[in-house]
Amino acid sequence: MDRGEHVRWFAREVLPHEADVRRWLLRRIRGLPDCHIDEIVQEAYARLWAVGAERILNPRGYFFVTARHVVGEVLRRSRVVSIETMADIETLNIIDQDVGPERRLSGREEIERMGRVLTTLPPKCREAFELRKFEELSQRQIAQRMQVSESTVEKHLVKALRMVKQAMNDTTTAGQSLAGKAHEYRHGKQ
């Protein structure tokens, strides 16, 4: 595809979705200044442009997913991120219409692994985490339900997030290590 065709494709298939992506980001990410949204959109454009029309089957969905990834990178680089913003980032999941059997299996495995990790959390941390993630309650609502202060809820959520992240990383590392050892065994490198 020559540059002119690429420009026309981009104008026709990507640019019309900018307003929707901006609205979606504004609704989903509390506490993210508008200037960051401009940067997120521009970075998403750059990435979409670089990938090219030939490789993108669903430009609208790809735009949303790319913006979500950029937000994640911005938040990871931030020194201070509120618990509300981190909780909101989890709601940015976009359904990919081209999900194959491998990704479905991988998703099921992730859900099972998350279930096992949740059982290892202290009871109050698990309760706060589940109320936030599964019932989508605010910190205030969780505090009322658990009959504790909002700061206590925030402490439970931070601890739960830290423990979940660590446990998920540990199981991923262990799985990669086992896969490597199995590969070595199959190829006679013991």
ZAVEXDREN-505355 format. One line per field, with one value per residue: residue number from 1; residue in three letters; x, y, z of N, C-alpha, C, CB in turn. Coordinates in steps of 0.05 Angstrom, whole numbers, plus 32768, in hexadecimal, padded with zeros to 4 digits. Glycine has a CB too. Layout:
<nodes>
num: [NUM:...]
residuo: [ALA:...]
n_x: [X:...]
n_y: [Y:...]
n_z: [Z:...]
ca_x: [X:...]
ca_y: [Y:...]
ca_z: [Z:...]
c_x: [X:...]
c_y: [Y:...]
c_z: [Z:...]
cb_x: [X:...]
cb_y: [Y:...]
cb_z: [Z:...]
</nodes>
This chain:
<nodes>
num: [1:2:3:4:5:6:7:8:9:10:11:12:13:14:15:16:17:18:19:20:21:22:23:24:25:26:27:28:29:30:31:32:33:34:35:36:37:38:39:40:41:42:43:44:45:46:47:48:49:50:51:52:53:54:55:56:57:58:59:60:61:62:63:64:65:66:67:68:69:70:71:72:73:74:75:76:77:78:79:80:81:82:83:84:85:86:87:88:89:90:91:92:93:94:95:96:97:98:99:100:101:102:103:104:105:106:107:108:109:110:111:112:113:114:115:116:117:118:119:120:121:122:123:124:125:126:127:128:129:130:131:132:133:134:135:136:137:138:139:140:141:142:143:144:145:146:147:148:149:150:151:152:153:154:155:156:157:158:159:160:161:162:163:164:165:166:167:168:169:170:171:172:173:174:175:176:177:178:179:180:181:182:183:184:185:186:187:188:189:190]
residuo: [MET:ASP:ARG:GLY:GLU:HIS:VAL:ARG:TRP:PHE:ALA:ARG:GLU:VAL:LEU:PRO:HIS:GLU:ALA:ASP:VAL:ARG:ARG:TRP:LEU:LEU:ARG:ARG:ILE:ARG:GLY:LEU:PRO:ASP:CYS:HIS:ILE:ASP:GLU:ILE:VAL:GLN:GLU:ALA:TYR:ALA:ARG:LEU:TRP:ALA:VAL:GLY:ALA:GLU:ARG:ILE:LEU:ASN:PRO:ARG:GLY:TYR:PHE:PHE:VAL:THR:ALA:ARG:HIS:VAL:VAL:GLY:GLU:VAL:LEU:ARG:ARG:SER:ARG:VAL:VAL:SER:ILE:GLU:THR:MET:ALA:ASP:ILE:GLU:THR:LEU:ASN:ILE:ILE:ASP:GLN:ASP:VAL:GLY:PRO:GLU:ARG:ARG:LEU:SER:GLY:ARG:GLU:GLU:ILE:GLU:ARG:MET:GLY:ARG:VAL:LEU:THR:THR:LEU:PRO:PRO:LYS:CYS:ARG:GLU:ALA:PHE:GLU:LEU:ARG:LYS:PHE:GLU:GLU:LEU:SER:GLN:ARG:GLN:ILE:ALA:GLN:ARG:MET:GLN:VAL:SER:GLU:SER:THR:VAL:GLU:LYS:HIS:LEU:VAL:LYS:ALA:LEU:ARG:MET:VAL:LYS:GLN:ALA:MET:ASN:ASP:THR:THR:THR:ALA:GLY:GLN:SER:LEU:ALA:GLY:LYS:ALA:HIS:GLU:TYR:ARG:HIS:GLY:LYS:GLN]
n_x: [8011:800D:8024:7FFB:7FCC:7FCF:7FC8:7F93:7F78:7F82:7F68:7F34:7F29:7F3E:7F43:7F0C:7EFC:7F12:7EF7:7ED6:7EFB:7F14:7EE9:7EDE:7F0F:7F0D:7EE0:7EF0:7F22:7F2F:7F4A:7F73:7F95:7F7E:7FA7:7FC5:7FA3:7FA3:7FD7:7FD6:7FB2:7FCE:7FFD:7FE5:7FD2:8004:8017:7FF0:7FF7:802A:8024:8003:7FD2:7FCA:7FD1:7FAA:7F6D:7F3E:7F37:7F1E:7F19:7F4F:7F64:7F4D:7F62:7F99:7F9B:7F8E:7FBB:7FE2:7FD1:7FDA:8012:801F:800B:802B:805C:8053:8061:8040:8001:7FBD:7F93:7F60:7F67:7F88:7F65:7F3E:7F59:7F57:7F25:7F28:7F25:7F1F:7EF7:7F11:7F01:7F18:7F28:7F4C:7F4E:7F7C:7F84:7F54:7F5A:7F87:7F73:7F4D:7F6F:7F8B:7F61:7F55:7F86:7F86:7F5B:7F71:7F9A:7F7D:7F67:7F91:7F97:7F93:7F57:7F39:7F53:7F49:7F11:7F08:7F23:7F05:7ED2:7EDE:7EF2:7ECF:7E9A:7E9B:7E9A:7EA1:7ED7:7EC1:7E8F:7EA0:7EB9:7E8D:7E6F:7E94:7E99:7EC4:7EF8:7F03:7F39:7F4E:7F37:7F52:7F87:7F80:7F74:7FA2:7FC8:7FB2:7FB5:7FEC:7FFC:7FDF:7FF6:802B:8026:8010:803A:8061:804B:804B:8081:8092:8077:808F:80C3:80BB:80AA:80D8:80FC:80E2:80E8:8120:8127:810D:812F:815E:8181:8195]
n_y: [7FE9:802B:806C:8093:8074:805C:808A:8098:806A:806C:809D:808F:805F:8063:8098:80AA:8093:80AD:80D1:80AF:808E:80B4:80C5:8095:808C:80B9:80AC:807D:8083:80A1:80DC:80E2:8111:813E:814B:811D:80FA:810E:8102:80CB:80BD:80D1:80B1:807F:8086:808A:8056:8037:804A:8038:8000:7FF5:7FEF:7FBE:7F97:7F9E:7F8A:7F9B:7FDA:7FFF:7FE2:7FD5:8007:8016:7FED:7FF8:802B:801E:8000:8027:8049:8027:8024:8059:805E:8039:8052:807E:809D:80A4:8089:808A:805D:8058:8066:803C:8012:801F:8018:7FE2:7FDB:7FE5:7FBD:7FA3:7F80:7F53:7F45:7F1D:7EEE:7EB5:7E6D:7E62:7E91:7E93:7E65:7E73:7E9F:7E86:7E68:7E91:7EA7:7E7B:7E79:7EAB:7EA3:7E7D:7E9B:7EC3:7EA6:7EA4:7ED5:7F00:7EFF:7F32:7F53:7F36:7F39:7F71:7F78:7F56:7F6F:7F9F:7F91:7F6A:7F76:7FAA:7FD6:8017:8034:804D:8033:7FFF:8006:8013:7FE3:7FBE:7FD4:7FF6:8029:8054:805B:802C:8007:8016:8008:7FD0:7FC4:7FD5:7FB3:7F81:7F86:7F89:7F57:7F35:7F43:7F34:7EFC:7EEB:7EF9:7ED7:7EA4:7EA6:7EAA:7E79:7E56:7E62:7E52:7E1B:7E0D:7E18:7DF2:7DC3:7DC7:7DC4:7D90:7D72:7D7A:7D64:7D80:7D7C]
n_z: [8000:7FED:8005:7FFF:7FFB:802E:804E:8040:8050:8088:8095:8089:80A6:80DA:80F2:80F8:8128:8153:8176:8192:81AD:81CD:81EE:8207:8223:8245:8265:827D:8296:82CE:82E9:82C4:82A3:826E:8249:8248:8230:81FC:81EE:81F2:81C9:819C:819E:8197:8163:8148:814F:8136:8102:80F7:80F8:80CC:8097:807F:80A6:80CC:80DF:80F8:80FF:8123:8154:815B:8163:8195:81B6:81B0:81C7:81FB:820A:8207:8230:825C:825A:8265:8299:82B3:82B0:82D0:830E:833A:8341:8348:836E:835A:8324:8314:831C:82F7:82C7:82C0:82AC:8277:8251:8211:81E4:81B9:8178:815A:8175:8180:818A:81A9:81C6:81E3:8203:8220:823B:825C:827B:8295:82B4:82D6:82F1:830A:832C:834F:8366:8380:83AB:83CD:83E5:841F:8446:844B:8426:83F7:83F6:83EF:83BE:839B:839F:8387:8353:833E:834D:8342:8366:8384:83AB:83D7:83DA:83E4:8415:8435:8431:8447:8478:8488:8486:844D:8442:8458:8436:8407:8415:841A:83E4:83C9:83E0:83D0:8398:8391:83A5:8382:8351:835A:8363:8332:8310:8326:831A:82E3:82D7:82ED:82CC:829B:82A6:82AF:827B:825E:8275:8266:822F:822B:823E:8217:81ED:81FC:821F:8257]
ca_x: [8000:801E:801F:7FE1:7FB8:7FD1:7FBB:7F76:7F6E:7F83:7F53:7F1A:7F25:7F48:7F3C:7EF0:7EF7:7F21:7EE5:7ECD:7F12:7F18:7ED3:7EE2:7F24:7F04:7ECE:7EFD:7F3A:7F2C:7F63:7F86:7F91:7F78:7FBF:7FCE:7F92:7FAD:7FF0:7FCE:7FA6:7FE4:800D:7FD5:7FD3:801E:801A:7FDE:8003:8041:801B:7FFA:7FB7:7FC9:7FD1:7F94:7F53:7F29:7F44:7F12:7F21:7F6C:7F68:7F46:7F76:7FB2:7F99:7F8F:7FD7:7FF1:7FCA:7FE8:802E:8020:8007:8043:8072:804C:806C:8029:7FE9:7FA8:7F87:7F49:7F70:7F91:7F4D:7F31:7F68:7F4E:7F0B:7F2D:7F27:7F11:7EF4:7F1D:7EEF:7F27:7F34:7F4F:7F4D:7F93:7F7F:7F3F:7F65:7F99:7F61:7F42:7F85:7F8F:7F4B:7F5A:7F9D:7F7D:7F4B:7F83:7FA8:7F6A:7F63:7FA8:7F96:7F86:7F3A:7F30:7F5E:7F3A:7EF6:7F0A:7F2B:7EEE:7EBD:7EE6:7EF6:7EB9:7E81:7EA0:7E92:7EB5:7EE4:7EAD:7E7B:7EAE:7EBD:7E73:7E68:7EA6:7E98:7EDF:7EFC:7F0C:7F56:7F52:7F31:7F68:7F9D:7F7A:7F76:7FBE:7FD5:7FA8:7FC0:8008:7FFE:7FD6:800A:8043:801F:800D:8055:806F:8041:8054:809E:8094:806E:80A4:80D9:80B4:80AA:80F4:8107:80D6:80F5:813B:8125:8106:8145:8176:8193:8191]
ca_y: [8000:8043:807F:809F:8060:805A:80A2:8096:8055:8077:80B1:8082:8049:8067:80B3:80AE:8088:80BC:80DC:8098:8086:80C9:80C3:807C:8091:80CC:809E:8066:808A:80B8:80E8:80E4:812C:813E:814B:8101:80ED:8116:80F3:80AF:80BB:80D4:8099:8069:808B:8083:8039:802D:8051:8026:7FE5:7FF5:7FE6:7FA2:7F85:7FA5:7F80:7FAB:7FF2:800B:7FD2:7FD7:8022:8015:7FDC:8006:8041:8011:7FF8:8040:8051:8015:802C:8073:8059:802B:8066:8092:8098:80A2:8083:8084:8042:805A:8065:8020:8001:8026:800D:7FC6:7FDB:7FEC:7FA6:7FA4:7F66:7F4F:7F34:7F08:7EDE:7E9A:7E59:7E65:7EA8:7E8B:7E52:7E83:7EAF:7E74:7E61:7EA9:7EA9:7E67:7E81:7EC1:7E97:7E70:7EB1:7ED0:7E96:7EA7:7EEF:7F02:7F02:7F4E:7F5C:7F28:7F44:7F8B:7F74:7F4B:7F83:7FB3:7F86:7F5A:7F84:7FC5:7FEA:802B:8031:8055:801D:7FE8:800E:800F:7FC6:7FB0:7FE3:8000:8043:8053:8057:8010:7FF9:801B:7FF7:7FB5:7FC2:7FD7:7F9A:7F6C:7F8A:7F82:7F3A:7F28:7F47:7F23:7EE0:7EE7:7EF9:7EBE:7E8C:7EA9:7EA3:7E5C:7E49:7E65:7E41:7DFF:7E09:7E17:7DD9:7DAE:7DCA:7DB9:7D73:7D66:7D7E:7D57:7D93:7D7A]
ca_z: [8000:7FEC:801A:7FFA:8003:804B:805A:803C:8063:80A3:8098:8086:80B8:80F5:80FC:8101:8143:8168:818A:81A3:81BD:81E1:8201:8216:8235:825A:8277:828A:82A5:82E0:82F2:82AF:8296:8251:8239:8245:821C:81E2:81E9:81EE:81AE:8189:819F:818A:8146:813E:814F:8120:80E8:80F3:80F2:80B1:8091:8077:80BE:80DF:80D5:8105:8107:813B:816B:815E:816E:81B1:81C4:81B1:81DB:8215:820F:820C:824B:826E:825B:8273:82B5:82BE:82B3:82E4:8329:834C:8333:835C:836D:8348:8309:830E:831A:82DE:82B1:82BC:829E:825C:8240:81F8:81DA:819E:8169:814C:818A:8177:819F:81BB:81D9:81F5:8216:8230:824D:8271:828E:82A6:82C7:82EA:8300:831B:8341:8363:8373:8393:83C3:83DF:83F1:8439:8441:8447:840C:83E2:83F5:83E3:83A2:838D:839E:8373:8339:8334:8350:8338:837A:838A:83C5:83EB:83DD:83F1:8432:8442:8432:8459:8491:848E:847A:8431:8442:845D:841C:83F4:841E:8413:83C7:83C1:83E8:83BF:837D:8392:83A8:8369:833C:8360:835F:8316:8305:832E:830C:82C7:82D7:82F2:82B3:8286:82AE:82A9:825E:8256:827D:8255:8215:822E:8241:81FD:81DB:8207:822D:8274]
c_x: [8012:8014:8003:7FCA:7FB7:7FC3:7F9D:7F6A:7F6D:7F6D:7F37:7F14:7F2C:7F3E:7F1F:7EEA:7F04:7F0E:7EDB:7EE3:7F16:7F02:7ED6:7EF8:7F1C:7EF2:7EDD:7F15:7F36:7F48:7F79:7F82:7F8D:7F91:7FCA:7FBD:7F9B:7FC6:7FE9:7FC3:7FBC:7FF6:7FFF:7FD5:7FEE:8021:8008:7FEB:801A:803A:8012:7FDF:7FB5:7FC7:7FBB:7F7A:7F3C:7F35:7F39:7F1B:7F3F:7F73:7F63:7F5B:7F91:7FB2:7F9A:7FAC:7FE7:7FEB:7FD9:8006:8031:801E:801F:805A:806D:8057:8055:8010:7FD4:7F9D:7F6F:7F51:7F79:7F79:7F3F:7F3F:7F5F:7F34:7F0F:7F2F:7F14:7F0F:7EFF:7F0B:7EFD:7F35:7F34:7F4E:7F64:7F8E:7F69:7F49:7F77:7F89:7F56:7F57:7F8B:7F7A:7F4E:7F71:7F96:7F6C:7F5C:7F91:7F96:7F66:7F7A:7FA8:7F8A:7F68:7F30:7F3A:7F4E:7F1E:7EF6:7F10:7F13:7ED7:7EC4:7EE6:7EDE:7E9E:7E83:7E96:7EA8:7EC1:7ED1:7E99:7E87:7EB1:7EA3:7E6C:7E7A:7EA6:7EB4:7EE2:7F06:7F2A:7F5D:7F4D:7F48:7F81:7F99:7F7D:7F93:7FCD:7FCC:7FB4:7FDD:800B:7FF5:7FEB:8022:803D:801C:8028:8064:8065:8049:8071:80A2:808C:8083:80BC:80D4:80B4:80C6:8101:80FC:80E3:8111:813A:8120:811E:8160:818A:818E:81A9]
c_y: [8019:8057:808C:808D:805D:8072:80A0:8080:805F:808B:80A4:806F:804F:8082:80B6:80A4:8097:80C6:80C6:8090:809B:80C8:80AB:807F:80A4:80BE:808A:806E:80A4:80C2:80E9:80FE:812A:813D:812E:80F3:80F5:8106:80D5:80AB:80BE:80BC:8081:806D:8082:8064:802D:8032:803D:800A:7FE2:7FE7:7FC8:7F8F:7F8A:7F9E:7F91:7FC5:7FFF:7FFC:7FD5:7FF2:8022:8004:7FEA:801C:8035:800A:8011:804A:8040:801D:8047:806F:804B:803E:807A:808A:8094:809E:807C:8068:8042:8058:8049:800E:8006:801A:7FF0:7FC5:7FE0:7FD4:7FA8:7F88:7F65:7F3C:7F1D:7EF7:7EC1:7E87:7E5B:7E7B:7EA1:7E78:7E62:7E94:7E9E:7E6D:7E79:7EAC:7E94:7E6E:7E97:7EB6:7E8B:7E86:7EBE:7EC0:7E99:7EC2:7EEE:7F09:7F1E:7F59:7F4F:7F34:7F5F:7F89:7F6A:7F5F:7F98:7FA8:7F78:7F67:7FA1:7FDB:7FFE:8026:8038:803F:8005:7FEE:800A:7FF2:7FB7:7FBD:7FEA:801B:803F:804F:8039:8000:7FFD:800A:7FDA:7FB1:7FC3:7FBD:7F83:7F6E:7F81:7F64:7F2B:7F2A:7F35:7F05:7ED9:7EE6:7EDF:7EA6:7E8E:7EA0:7E85:7E4D:7E4B:7E54:7E24:7DFA:7E07:7DFC:7DC2:7DAF:7DBE:7D9B:7D66:7D67:7D74:7D69:7D92:7D82]
c_z: [8000:8001:8017:8003:8022:8058:8057:804E:807F:80A8:8098:809D:80D5:8101:8106:811E:815A:817D:819D:81B6:81D4:81F6:8213:822B:824C:826E:8288:829C:82B5:82E7:82DD:82A0:8278:8240:8235:8231:8200:81DB:81E4:81D1:8199:8187:8192:816C:813A:813C:8139:8105:80E3:80EC:80D6:80AC:808B:808F:80D1:80D3:80E0:8110:8120:8154:8170:816B:818D:81C1:81C6:81C5:81F7:821D:8215:8228:8260:8270:8269:8291:82C2:82C2:82C8:82FF:833C:833C:8348:8358:835B:832B:8302:830C:8300:82C6:82AB:82AC:8280:8249:8228:81EE:81BD:818F:815B:8160:8181:818F:81B3:81D0:81EC:820B:822A:8244:8263:8285:82A0:82BB:82DD:82FC:8313:8332:8357:8373:8388:83AC:83D7:83ED:840D:8434:843C:842D:83F5:83DF:83E7:83C5:8391:838A:8388:8357:832D:8337:8348:834C:837D:83A5:83DB:83F0:83EB:840E:8441:8445:8446:8475:849B:8481:845D:8430:8447:8444:8409:83FB:8416:83F4:83BE:83C8:83D6:83A3:837C:8394:838F:8354:8341:835B:8342:8308:830C:831F:82EE:82C5:82DB:82D9:829D:828D:82A8:828B:8254:825D:826C:8239:8215:822F:8226:81EA:81E6:8215:824B:8284]
cb_x: [7FEC:801D:8034:7FDE:7FBD:7FEF:7FC6:7F70:7F80:7F9F:7F55:7F18:7F34:7F66:7F42:7EDD:7F01:7F2F:7ECC:7EC4:7F2C:7F18:7EB7:7EE9:7F3C:7EF5:7EB8:7F07:7F53:7F1B:7F6D:7F84:7FA9:7F68:7FD5:7FCC:7F74:7FB4:8002:7FB8:7F91:7FF5:8015:7FB8:7FCF:8034:8012:7FC3:800E:8053:8004:800E:7FAC:7FE2:7FEC:7F95:7F4F:7F1B:7F43:7EF3:7F1A:7F7A:7F56:7F2A:7F79:7FB8:7F7E:7F7D:7FE3:7FEA:7FAB:7FE6:8039:800A:7FEE:804B:8076:802E:807E:8027:7FEC:7F92:7F80:7F3A:7F87:7FA3:7F3A:7F2F:7F86:7F4A:7EF8:7F47:7F1F:7F1F:7ED6:7F3B:7EE1:7F3B:7F26:7F68:7F4C:7FAC:7F79:7F28:7F75:7FAB:7F4B:7F37:7F9E:7F90:7F2F:7F5F:7FB5:7F6E:7F38:7F97:7FB2:7F4F:7F60:7FC2:7F86:7F94:7F2B:7F39:7F7C:7F38:7EEA:7F20:7F42:7EE4:7EB9:7F02:7F0D:7EB9:7E78:7E94:7E8C:7EA8:7EFE:7E9F:7E70:7EC9:7EC6:7E5D:7E6C:7EC2:7E8A:7EF5:7F12:7F04:7F64:7F41:7F17:7F70:7FA1:7F5D:7F66:7FCC:7FCE:7F89:7FBD:8016:7FED:7FBB:8013:804B:8005:7FFA:8064:806A:8023:8050:80AD:8083:8054:80AD:80DF:8099:809B:8104:8101:80B7:80F6:8149:810F:80EE:8148:8183:8190:8189]
cb_y: [8000:8050:8095:80A7:8045:8058:80BB:808F:803C:8084:80C6:8073:8032:8067:80C7:80A1:806B:80D3:80EA:8081:8083:80E5:80C1:8065:809D:80E3:8090:8053:808D:80B2:80D8:80CC:813D:8157:815C:80F3:80F5:8134:80F5:80A6:80D1:80ED:8091:8069:80A9:808E:802D:803B:806E:8027:7FDC:7FE8:7FF6:7F9A:7F88:7FC3:7F63:7F9A:8006:800B:7FB5:7FD4:8037:8009:7FC1:8012:8050:7FF8:7FEA:8055:804F:7FF8:802E:8086:8049:8014:8073:8096:80AF:80BC:806C:8099:8039:8074:8079:8017:8006:8043:800E:7FB9:7FEE:7FFB:7F8C:7FB7:7F5D:7F45:7F45:7F15:7EE1:7E96:7E3E:7E6A:7EC1:7E7D:7E3C:7E96:7EBC:7E5A:7E59:7EC2:7EA5:7E4C:7E89:7ED6:7E83:7E5E:7EC6:7ED4:7E79:7EA4:7F03:7F18:7EF8:7F5F:7F54:7F0A:7F46:7F9C:7F60:7F32:7F90:7FBE:7F73:7F3F:7F81:7FC9:7FDC:8048:8042:806F:8016:7FE3:802B:801E:7FB9:7FAF:7FD2:7FEB:8053:806D:8069:8006:8004:8039:7FFA:7FAD:7FD8:7FEF:7F93:7F6E:7FA7:7F8F:7F31:7F34:7F64:7F27:7ED9:7EFC:7F11:7EBA:7E8A:7EC5:7EB3:7E54:7E55:7E83:7E45:7DF9:7E21:7E2D:7DD3:7DB2:7DE8:7DC5:7D6C:7D75:7D9B:7D48:7DB0:7D5F]
cb_z: [8019:7FD0:801A:7FDD:7FF6:8053:804C:801E:8061:80A9:8081:806C:80AF:80F6:80E7:80EE:8143:815B:817D:8192:81AD:81D4:81F2:8203:8227:824D:8267:8276:8292:82F9:8309:829B:829C:824A:8246:8260:8220:81E1:8201:8202:81AA:818F:81BC:8195:8140:8150:816A:8122:80E9:810C:8106:80A0:807A:8068:80CC:80E7:80DD:811C:80F1:8139:8167:8143:8160:81B5:81B5:8195:81D7:8216:81F7:81F7:8250:8265:823E:8269:82BA:82AC:8298:82E6:8332:835E:831E:835A:838A:834D:8304:8324:8332:82DB:82B6:82D7:82AA:825A:8250:81E3:81DA:81A0:8154:8139:81A5:8167:8194:81AB:81C9:81E6:8208:821F:823D:8264:827E:8294:82B9:82DC:82EE:830A:8336:8355:835F:8385:83BC:83CF:83E0:844B:8459:845E:840A:83E8:8411:83F1:83A0:839A:83B9:837A:8339:8341:836D:831D:8395:8389:83C7:83E3:83C1:83E3:8434:8432:8416:844E:84A7:8485:8489:8422:8457:8474:8410:83F4:843C:841B:83BA:83CF:8406:83BD:8374:83AB:83C0:8360:833B:837D:836E:8309:830F:834C:830E:82BD:82ED:830A:82AA:8284:82CC:82B5:8251:8263:829B:8253:820C:8246:8256:81F1:81D3:81F2:8222:827B]
</nodes>
